[in-house]
Every structure is written in structure tokens, then in C-alpha cells.
Amino acid sequence: MITFTIDKVIGKTSIKYKARVRLKQPNQKRYEKSKTFAKKSQAQKWAKELVKELQTEGIPSDVKHKTILIGDLITLYLNDPFTSRDLGRSKRSVLQRLRSYDIALIGADKLTANHIVQHCKTRLDEPTKPLPQTIYHDVTFLRSVINVAGPMFGYSANLRAHEEAIPTLITYGLIGRSDSRERRPTAEELKRMEEGLCKRQSHRAANIPLVDIFHISILTCMRLGEVCRVTWGDLNIEASTLTIRDRKDPRIKKGNHCTIPLCSDALRIIMKQKHTQNDERIFPFKPQSIGAAWQRVCKEQKIEDLHYHDLRAEGACRLFERGLNIVEVSKITGHKDINILNNVYLRLGVKALHSPL
């Protein structure tokens, strides 16, 4: 049975039409192909021509016989220079771990909603007791791999499995989105963390200025990855500004540059760093090493549920407390969606905005 649909895709500046052709036959691989057009008539023409071709010739042989196990598909995804180019540390780690589960032994074209649900149930029963928010990453990152199986690698994959599984996963609490974080470190906790970082960096084998990076993270609201990426060429000493290149944005992967003002303390910390010939970065260190040191100090200081990323929120709260408005703060934090600052960071600092009685 061959069917096709035309879906209207409403963008910010234009309306496009996505044609999708599907072929289903008993005991045969399912074939699906889609393409987007500027006009509905073009989408209909393409879909009808493809339907006619399938009715005459059947499923293309290169699609019919090209299958791959999900574990092997993940490996291709991780090693391909294009699909792996912008992989974050978390996504890479989740995908690598997925290859050790039973779901990795299923053919991408044979994947069903039940396979996904069973994987999530298995994960919830693990001794480590992962949260539904953690398992949500398994599902979404696997989906990104399945979605490019055909276009990037030429393998058949069931693109409908996730669409069918996700409503059930949400209904029964097998996956869930992370709650808005409201944790703000106390002044005492920040003092203890600074002392612990100072002790760790004073070790004879240490070479990372953990305390300087700790302060620069608060003063500039930069993410740890951004702190470890900015270069001396990004610094404008005369204007006291720093350009952060390719800031995180779900809509823009490259070219999202942002120039932020530096307070005198931030500029002083930057200027005291060593300028090496082999590396143009101001803080030429691995974010993973700094994050690991942070976690160890938290454990040593017995401070629970404090993430390094909370320093970015702390910096935003301090900007609000200094009297900056939400637009001014967004220029420093790089948030394009003002509601994120309004709903999260402003709430974090609301107590400090009250005048003492």
C-alpha cells in the first residue's frame, strides 16, 4: 500500500510544504521518503511521481537490502565528521553507553515503539536508579541517530518508532523533562567551594587556575565550555570587552558570536593568565578536568546538588541585584529567549530584591 501526505510547515518568514510518501507491505521493509517544497503544487507533483515510480518499480534495491544494527549505526554517527562535528560531551557519552544495551542489537529498520519502551523500563530498573529525565536523553539522542540513517548513511530505519513510543513513555512516567532549577548557592557554600578549589590548585601536580576560572564564570556568566574556548584575539583590552564565538543556540550551530562587557575584576583575572605560544586560548584547559575538580571539591565539602552551571545562574542573579534590567542581562548571558531569564534567573534572585524591613 502506497500513501502520500502533504503537510504545511509554517516557518518564521515563510510557509513551505512537506511531501511524505510511504509504502507498506506485509513481511517487507517499510519505505518512506520526504521532501520539502516552496509551493504545494510542487510537493504534490513530486509525491505523485514518486508514487507512480514505486508502483512500477517497487522499493529501490539500494534501500531494500541496506540494513544495519542500531549499535553499528551509532558508531557511524559518532565517527562521521559531519554528524559528530557539534556533538556535546553529554550526547556523545549517552550514545556510547547505548551501544551496550540490547536495543543496540536491533536492526534500525526493525525498531518498534515497544523496543524503545522496553529499553526505558530496563533503564529504570537499574541499580543506579536513573531518573526519567536522564532516560529522556537516551530517547531523544537515539532519535537523532535514527533520523539520519537514510539521508546520511543510506540505511533503512523506522522513523515512526519514536513518534509512536513517546506518548506512552510520557503517560507512564518512563521519561520526563528536567524541572526548572531553582538552586542558588549560599554565600557560605561559595566561600567553601573557593577554599576547596584553592587547596586543589595548590597541589604540586596541578596546573589549572581553578579559582580564577571559578570567579570568571560568575563575573561573565559564561558556560564552562565558553570559558575554555575564548582566545586572546577575542579580548579587546581598550574597550574592556570579550567576544564569545559560537555561543550555544538551538537554532544556530555556528556564527552565533556575542560580545560582552568585562568588569574591572574580570579583566584583571584575564590579564594575569599566562599567554603561551602553543595555545591562543586564555584558559587552555579541558572543561572535563575542571568539572571533575568541581565535583570532587563538592564531595569534600559535603555540598550537595551544586552544579558548575549554577555559577552562570549566580552571575545572572548578581547582575539583576546590581540593577540591570532583563534586556541588559540577556546581552551578557547570551539568552535569545527573554522568558528563560524571567522564569528562571529572576526567580532565583527575587528574595534579594526585597528591601529589608
RODOBA-520560 format. One record per atom (N, C-alpha, C): residue in one letter; z, y, x. Coordinates in steps of 0.001 Angstrom, whole numbers, plus 500000, padded with zeros to 6 digits. Each point is the difference from the previous one (the first is absolute). Layout:
<recs>
AZYX;...
</recs>
This chain:
<recs>
M500000498805500846;M500000501195499154;M500000501238500876;I499059500894499757;I499892501226500785;I500311501195499094;T500904500848500455;T500352501207499238;T499986501198500935;F499833501172499423;F500140501219500807;F500687501084499174;T500713500859500702;T500697501127499372;T499686501270500762;I500080501117499309;I499826501317500614;I501279500786499748;D500709500333501060;D501263500744499883;D499826501437500474;K500547500913499231;K499968501411500388;K501124500267501006;V499658500578501146;V500970500318501046;V500120501520500096;I501136500521499587;I500206501452499963;I500682500449501288;G499269500762500803;G500550500523501243;G500447501438499839;K500422500601501082;K500471501381499947;K498871500989499750;T498827499685500552;T498894500958499905;T498789499460499251;S500000498707499687;S498818499443499345;S500355498728499233;I499062499563499169;I500139498759499253;I498925499033500477;K500408498785500341;K499058498987500452;K500127498765499115;Y499066499074500192;Y499964498812499156;Y499923498756500884;K500962499100499782;K500077498783500802;K499469498816499199;A498940499388500503;A499427498818499366;A500585498756500650;R500422499048499169;R500586498767500522;R499327498808499316;V499451499101500800;V499320498809499487;V500812498766500376;R500246499135499005;R500777498789500244;R499234498782499506;L500152498908500750;L499409498735499607;L501070498929500032;K500189499304498877;K500986498929499928;K499315498729499516;Q500243498894500718;Q499480498704499600;Q501052498940500281;P500112498970499166;P500996498945500237;P499768499312501345;N501100499799500726;N499970499246501255;N499149500667501089;Q499759501285499875;Q499263500728501026;Q500774501244500392;K499699500490501191;K500656501213500481;K499603501182499124;R500911500895499823;R499751501180499194;R499349501059500858;Y498989500631499473;Y499281501037500748;Y500222501340499317;E500279501014500799;E500212501335499447;E499466501032500977;K499341501018499454;K499472501063500837;K500062501303499220;S500314501096500695;S500094501292499332;S499394501092500870;K499611501091499348;K499422501138500704;K500194501246499148;T500222501137500652;T500279501253499294;T498803500942500091;F499715500669498894;F498845500893499916;F500408501349499400;A499177501003500249;A500263501341499473;A499654500094498517;K499032499190499537;K499569500046498608;K500195498639499328;K500324500036498717;K500213498766499251;K498714499187499908;S498878500677499847;S498722499306499897;S499677499226501272;Q500359500571501159;Q499772499312501272;Q500866498747500103;A501249500109499545;A500917498858500028;A499493498882499104;Q499511500363498807;Q499485498997499066;Q498752499315500558;K499136500789500621;K498771499442500561;K500322498991501099;W500915500376500897;W500377499104501104;W500618498713499467;A500892500130499010;A500688498832499445;A499013499050499322;K499072500560499216;K499028499162499295;K499073499272500974;E499623500689501083;E499128499368501002;E500725498865500714;L501282500210500290;L500773498953500671;L500215498806499071;V500259500271498721;V500160498919499023;V498720499171499927;K498856500681499964;K498713499309499939;K499788499141501244;E500399500549501163;E499859499262501266;E500875498761500011;L501234500129499502;L500913498866499970;L499519498938499016;Q499446500437498887;Q499490499058499009;Q498827499199500558;T499250500639500903;T498820499347500572;T500340499135501200;E500828500551500886;E500248499348501283;E501392499390500132;G500939500398499147;G501369499505500110;G500783500775501047;I501178499494500341;I500855500665500989;I499339499952501365;P499957501129500722;P499412499997501346;P500651498940500881;S499180499275500766;S500512498887500810;S501013500446501033;D499823501196500542;D500943500448501029;D501371500275499418;V500053500317498700;V501288500209499351;V500576498672499521;K499102499132499503;K500424498751499385;K500754499107500989;H499583499973501227;H500535499036500953;H500964500611501016;K500218501318499956;K500851500623501009;K501412500159499476;T500865499078500382;T501387500046499559;T500909500091501224;I501234500421499758;I500951500152501106;I501416499911499461;L500907499440500782;L501403499948499631;L500599501393500111;I500985500288499163;I500613501328500006;I500619500313501357;G500621499010500626;G500598500229501323;G498965500422501022;D498825499344499977;D498931500358500934;D499406501367499656;L499938500308498709;L499499501313499576;L500928501114500490;I501301499750499929;I500967500985500498;I499811500225501495;T499758498908500729;T499771500121501448;T498770500862500283;L498935499772499247;L498797500835500158;L500326501460499738;Y500757500237498955;Y500381501364499605;Y500816500688501100;L500931499253500594;L500867500564501038;L499243500269501304;N498956499227500256;N499280500120501265;N498739500861499910;D499519500251498800;D498789500803499851;D500275501451500396;P499145500609500810;P500255501373500465;P500013501039498887;F499354499698498876;F499963500969498904;F501175499829499044;T500240498779499537;T501095499789499046;T501374500147500647;S500082499804501300;S501306500100500674;S500240501373500620;R499027500874499903;R500075501273500726;R501195500855499582;D500262500083498700;D501079500865499524;D501188499214499464;L500147498755500458;L501118499181499534;L501325500554500507;G500941500154499091;G501336500400500407;G500793498799500493;R501112500269500623;R500825498913500546;R500500499075498890;S500398500557498870;S500535499187498902;S498936499086499414;K498813500552499759;K498934499191499398;K499576498889500937;R499886500299501272;R499616498969500973;R501044498880500030;S501260500386499993;S501076499007500054;S499991499108498757;V499802500602498824;V499983499220498754;V498836499018499989;L498816500457500405;L498827499123499999;L500147498864501010;Q500561500294501148;Q500220498949500987;Q500952498940499449;R501029500442499301;R500975499063499433;R499392499172498865;L499102500588499228;L499383499300498873;L499265498729500446;R499510500005501234;R499246498843500494;R500858498753500158;S501316500149499933;S500897498848500162;S500397499377498662;Y499522500552498888;Y500341499485498674;Y498869499128499441;D500333499219498967;D499028499085499392;D498774500731499462;I500168501231499583;I498886500746499422;I498879500194501021;A500343499937501290;A498992500158501055;A499039498820500048;L500385498873499415;L499170498794500038;L499063499882498794;I500010501021499148;I499151500009498804;I498699500721500317;G498893499491499506;G498726500687500174;G500009501331499269;A499440501034500609;A499991501324499377;A499293499972498656;D498989499144499877;D499258499893498741;D500766499180498969;K500980499227500438;K500786499155499104;K501326500656499603;L500289501162500526;L501271500673499717;L500126500294498505;T501165499700499426;T500250500265498588;T501266500838499844;A500193500494498794;A501219500762499710;A501229499132500208;N499900498719499668;N501128499091500162;N500390499851501463;H499010499944500900;H500301499920501434;H500839501206500438;I499631501179499533;I500714501221500385;I501413499995499436;V500134499593498734;V501326499945499372;V500890498995500715;Q499456498825500333;Q500794498980500690;Q500439500482501378;H499140500737500695;H500377500546501299;H501183500951499857;C499956500857498996;C501090500956499810;C501303499296499631;K499920498935499202;K501199499229499650;K500584499326501233;T499117499481500855;T500456499379501253;T500722501018500872;R499439501184500092;R500607501044500839;R501382500392499480;L500138500124498677;L501284500397499429;L501080498952500239;D499595498734500167;D500967498914500221;D500381499815501466;E499442500802500891;E500302499862501431;E501447500379500299;P500591499409501038;P501401500292500348;P500261501482500285;T498979500711500489;T500181501419500319;T500066500870498752;K499665499431498827;K500057500699498724;K499257501343500023;P498714499970500265;P499241501258499989;P499977500613498601;L499935501309499944;L499965500702498721;L498588499967499416;P499879500158498680;P498669500092499390;P499155501114500605;Q500662501075500468;Q499274501110500639;Q499339499539501298;T500648499072500700;T499434499467501240;T498815499088499704;I500150499163498990;I498935499062499642;I498788500743499438;Y500225501167499426;Y498900500845499513;Y498997500275501120;H500496500144501233;H499115500244501134;H499113498783500276;D500548498802499850;D499186498784500169;D498787500045499075;V500262500345498750;V498951499970498974;V498954501082500245;T500436501210500254;T499051501104500159;T499193499879501292;F500635499565501079;F499275499878501266;F499023498827499959;L500387498911499324;L499071498879499837;L498795500438499168;R500255500812499007;R498911500483499140;R498975500793500808;S500474500810500940;S499079500795500813;S499113499104500859;V500513498838500400;V499206499040500781;V498973499318499107;I500441499541498839;I499099499311499065;I498863500926499563;N500302501269499798;N498999500953499498;N498824500193500957;V500213499782501302;V498913500229500966;V499412498691500527;A500414498873499425;A499492498706500474;A498486499947499926;G499423500443498889;G498550499988499841;G499302501123500739;P500364501273499708;P499304501128500623;P500076500033501523;M501159499643500565;M500178500103501455;M499627498716500746;F500300498852499401;F499854498750500740;F499040498996499364;G499527500279498787;G499020499133499365;G500547498713499421;Y501301499955499686;Y500602498797499432;Y500299500193498513;S499924498912499245;S500336500035498579;S501511500145499839;A500408500787499005;A501428500172499723;A500170500332498523;N501090499539499425;N500292500297498603;N500695501351499911;L499263501002499608;L500532501365499936;L500855500233498756;R499976499051499072;R500746500174498750;R501418499446500067;A500305499215501006;A501302499324500056;A501154500996499950;H499895501059500771;H501081500990500027;H500124500735498669;E498873500364499405;E500035500700498719;E500702499164498937;E499798498702500048;E500621499111499024;E501473499734500324;A500359500031501285;A501375499646500399;A500976501154499881;I499564501192500314;I500931501130500125;I500782500300498719;P499396500013498803;P500814500243498800;P501146499010499843;T499737498732500295;T501049498977499918;T501068500226501067;L499581500318501205;L500946500244501093;L500941501151499669;I499463501039499380;I500821501164499645;I500931499663498835;T499454499328498985;T500786499671498806;T501236499180500343;Y499860499049500915;Y501112499104500327;Y500739500394501282;G499748501208500474;G500773500527501129;G499761499316501317;L498829499361500151;L499700499341501271;L499564500997501065;I499471501122499576;I499687501099500913;I500494501297499371;G500163501011500811;G500436501298499481;G499789501077501037;R499805501196499536;R499859501136500911;R501371500463500461;S500036500581501194;S501262500502500538;S500503501169499174;D501308500042499794;D500600501124499287;D499973501242500875;S500031501154499348;S500071501248500749;S501278500010500834;R499867500337501266;R501141499950500903;R500788501300499925;E501308499895499845;E500855501175499884;E501036500064501115;R499891499126500966;R500985499930501088;R499835501181500935;R501052500768500178;R500003501066500994;R501169499787500939;P499746499958501315;P501106499774500931;P500996501155499972;T501250499663500188;T501030501038500089;T499983500606501398;A500648501141500135;A500083500652501307;A500702499096501004;E500997499267499533;E500750499088500870;E499105498852500473;E499191499462499096;E499097498907500372;E498968500466501023;L499448501198499802;L499018500523500956;L500636500223501372;K501245500451500004;K500716500203501273;K500193498673500721;R500403498974499256;R500218498682500604;R498690499392500487;M498924500219499248;M498696499482500419;M499541500694501287;E500213501294500078;E499613500731501213;E500788499497501206;E501280499769499808;E500830499487501092;E499538498616500430;G499671499159499022;G499540498651500308;G498654500004500717;L499095500872499585;L498689500113500656;L500151500534501418;C500928500937500167;C500252500573501331;C500519498923500958;K500899499178499500;K500541498912500818;K498900499009500378;R499117499692499048;R498939499030500256;R498982500546500997;Q499658501288499900;Q498998500548500901;Q500544500247501405;S501321499986500144;S500596500221501315;S500053498721500838;H499605498878499377;H499967498745500750;H498987500101501136;R500287499380501123;R499169500156501191;R498565499504499785;A499801499057499070;A498653499474499771;A499259500749498888;A500670500964499361;A499386500721498890;A499119501134500516;N498916500275499277;N499134501116500399;N499522500827498811;I500538499725498813;I499588500733498796;I501049501064499674;P499592501260499842;P500957501062499635;P500346499923498515;L500805499023499632;L500273499710498597;L500627501185499267;V500871500729500669;V500675501123499340;V499016501131499719;D499120500294500948;D498998501051499781;D499066499629498845;I499601498742499957;I499110499545498922;I500729500030498659;F501278499660500009;F500850500077498811;F500010501422499438;H500214500983500870;H500058501395499547;H498623500527499583;I498952499631500742;I498670500502499674;I499537499436498654;S500452498782499672;S499639499399498713;S500579500802498844;I501217500498500182;I500625500810498945;I499397501402499957;L499804500600501164;L499546501396500065;L498560500176499537;T499158498973500169;T498586500134499642;T499610499196498755;C500895499134499516;C499712499108498860;C498831499068500289;M499712499736501255;M498913499080500337;M500455498559499824;R499059499156499627;R500238498556500011;R500091499539501452;L500642498866500220;L500184499514501360;L498658499769500685;G499040499441499251;G498672499779500576;G499323501292500413;E500253501070499258;E499422501310500329;E500661500589501232;V501314499829500104;V500724500495501175;V499430499366501269;C499726498715499941;C499512499271501179;C498496500158500212;R499333500796499160;R498552500157500102;R499564501403500426;V500812501020499746;V499595501374500324;V499858500171501514;T499049500820500401;T499699500197501420;T500293501438500416;W499974500205501302;W500198501351500523;W498873500923499544;G498823499434499787;G498887500797499501;G500188500453498565;D500880499327499269;D500289500388498618;D501020501134499920;L500604500319501127;L501051501016500029;L499431501375500330;N500358500991499207;N499653501397500265;N501297500740500293;I500266500204501276;I501280500587500408;I500116501448499525;E498924500774500133;E500044501419499615;E500282500169498512;A499381499171499186;A500188500118498550;A501182499174499504;S500573499190500883;S501098499092499634;S499602499103498830;T498852499339500162;T499521499077498966;T499615498666500630;L499947498989499161;L499603498660500438;L499039499423498965;T498873499504500456;T499025499389499098;T500218498489499958;I500239499488498807;I500178498563499798;I498683499472499448;R499354499154500742;R498666499511499616;R500083498704499195;D499078499893499059;D499892498794499165;D501327499649499336;R500600500988499332;R501248499739499287;R499753499012498862;K501010499267499677;K499888498972498972;K499626500614498661;D498946499446499403;D499545500440498687;D499254498832499372;P500411499545498800;P499336498839499393;P498525500230499702;R499584501276499910;R498602500291499657;R499145500282501215;I500629500438501107;I499240500376501191;I500546499222501194;K499185499116500584;K500451499178501115;K499875500738501339;K498978500845500117;K499758500704501250;K499754501490499722;G500382500822500972;G499699501429499919;G500992500822499206;N501114499384499581;N501004500750499235;N500971500671500970;H499524501077500642;H500808500698501003;H500894501047499340;C501151500223500596;C500970500936499425;C500705500730501146;T499968501317499965;T500683500801501017;T501300500529499423;I501105499707500686;I501324500395499501;I500657500986500964;P500861500884499488;P500742500912500874;P501146499260500687;L500322500412501200;L501120499418500736;L501122501019500120;C501194499603499636;C501150500877500227;C500318500005501489;S500841500902500417;S500294500139501431;S500623498731500580;D500847499326499223;D500629498769500490;D498965498897500210;A499053499896499053;A498961498971500119;A499112500268501204;L499620501267500204;L499150500344501142;L500728499742501312;R501289500288500025;R500796499778501217;R500056498513500346;I500183499143498982;I500053498555500233;I498665499493500538;I498912500493499436;I498676499561500441;I499736500427501441;M500357501213500338;M499696500537501330;M500784499305501113;K501102499344499644;K500794499319501027;K499480498586500307;Q498989499532499221;Q499454498669500238;Q499097500003501233;K499912498855500644;K499177499872501201;K498528499892499620;H499161500722500729;H498554499970499757;H499374499078501044;T499616498786499564;T499448499018500936;T498479500035499987;Q499403499641501129;Q498543500011500112;Q499362498815499273;N500725498922499888;N499435498787499407;N500010500003498480;D500764500892499397;D500113500014498536;D500165501435499527;E499118500426499090;E500022501368499498;E501016500206498889;R500624498915499541;R500957500137498908;R501290500665500484;I500585500794499109;I501261500668500331;I501131498974500070;F499986499064499067;F500990498917499988;F499234498676500118;P499655499599501227;P499143498812500208;P500766498684499904;F500484499712498796;F500795498799499800;F499546499276498738;K500358498726499898;K499627499214498835;K500985500253498851;P499486500307498805;P500893500194498846;P500875498774499745;Q499447498797500265;Q500770498778499763;Q501250499955500870;S499886500472501245;S501153499983500910;S501077500962499521;I499575501160499514;I500961500991499506;I500651499488498719;G499192499413499114;G500541499450498762;G500997498889500260;A499712499158500990;A500919498909500338;A501320500558500538;A499907501034500835;A501214500618500535;A500831500616498869;W499330500608499037;W500684500609498852;W500771498927499211;Q499349498881499757;Q500647498936499235;Q501214499437500739;R499884499874501327;R501128499475500776;R501183500963499962;V499718501290500105;V501084500986499964;V500651500016498619;C499191499881498941;C500561499934498645;C500972498828499882;K499603498881500573;K500849498814499950;K501274500203500811;E499852500587501184;E501162500252500855;E500977500971499338;Q499454501008499320;Q500832501015499359;Q500463499593498600;K499540498802499562;K500347499493498661;K499577500977498894;I498799500549500153;I499426500893498987;I498932499219499255;E500191499811498717;E499106499174499204;E498943500819499267;D498846499373499787;D498933500559499184;D499575501397500455;L499837500162501297;L499496501274500524;L498714499722500766;H498886500497499482;H498697499776500609;H499629501177500893;Y499178499721501001;Y499553501109500852;Y499216501014499170;H499264499518499020;H499192500900499165;H500879500975499216;D501291499684499856;D500906500910499295;D500167501318500749;L499699500007501298;L500089501250500764;L498942500993499530;R498862499495499557;R498952500872499460;R500484500674498712;A500663499214499142;A500570500555498780;A501115500985500322;E500801499660501022;E501088500898500410;E499441501344500452;G498913499952500771;G499378501247500444;G499499500830498837;A499403499340498991;A499503500721498825;A501154500631499224;C501098499273499868;C501168500545499303;C500527501251500695;R500018499960501321;R500501501164500757;R499082501203499822;L498706499748499868;L499066501105499756;L500270500632498641;F500262499176498995;F500349500526498681;F501283500821500077;E500949499480500740;E501300500679500106;E499900501317500758;R498973500130500839;R499772501269500700;R499325501023499108;G499578499584498801;G499407500932499059;G498497499914499864;L499345499053500687;L498553499868499867;L499667499439498619;N498904500473499426;N499606499470498698;N499210498707500191;I499671499352498892;I499407498671500059;I498614500006500636;V499254501075499821;V498676500099500615;V500132500150501511;E500940500822500440;E500216500193501434;E500451498701500668;V500884499268499317;V500466498729500555;V498845499010500104;S499129499978498989;S498874499053500012;S499044500277501151;K499903501250500442;K499140500339501128;K500506499359501289;I501310499788500066;I500608499394501189;I500012498471499895;T500362499487498830;T500079498542499843;T498623499362499857;G499008500798499561;G498653499471499839;G499744499358498657;H500919500151499043;H499812499400498680;H498939500763499204;K498994499253499512;K498989500604499133;K500483500014498552;D500836499026499654;D500545499905498645;D501373500664499974;I500051501188499410;I501252500759499954;I501080499238499226;N499588499158499050;N500983499283499184;N500880499077500834;I499460499495501118;I500805499131500863;I501186500774500558;L499733501198500462;L501088500836500508;L500947500394498876;N499438500335498853;N500816500448498875;N500900498880499490;N499462498780499944;N500744498888499423;N500916499288500987;V499690500103501284;V500776499255500990;V500836500917500883;Y499328500794500819;Y500723500769500986;Y500874501091499394;L499511500649498956;L500807501049499395;L501240499405499360;R499873498799499440;R501154499336499413;R501003499619501077;L499495499632501172;L500898499638501096;L500873501169500415;G499432501206499922;G500747501159500482;G500617500830498912;V500017499507498756;V500420500849498894;V501476500377500081;K500860499088500474;K501424500322500083;K500261501168500941;A499230500040501083;A500212501049500980;A499533501348499494;L499225500024498917;L499506501261499460;L501025500680499114;H501040499279499606;H501038500595499158;H500911500892500843;S500342501137499453;S500954500882500681;S501407499454499806;P500826500099501037;P501371499501499865;P500771500798498952;L500826499319499213;L500781500681498969;L501170500770500596;
</recs>
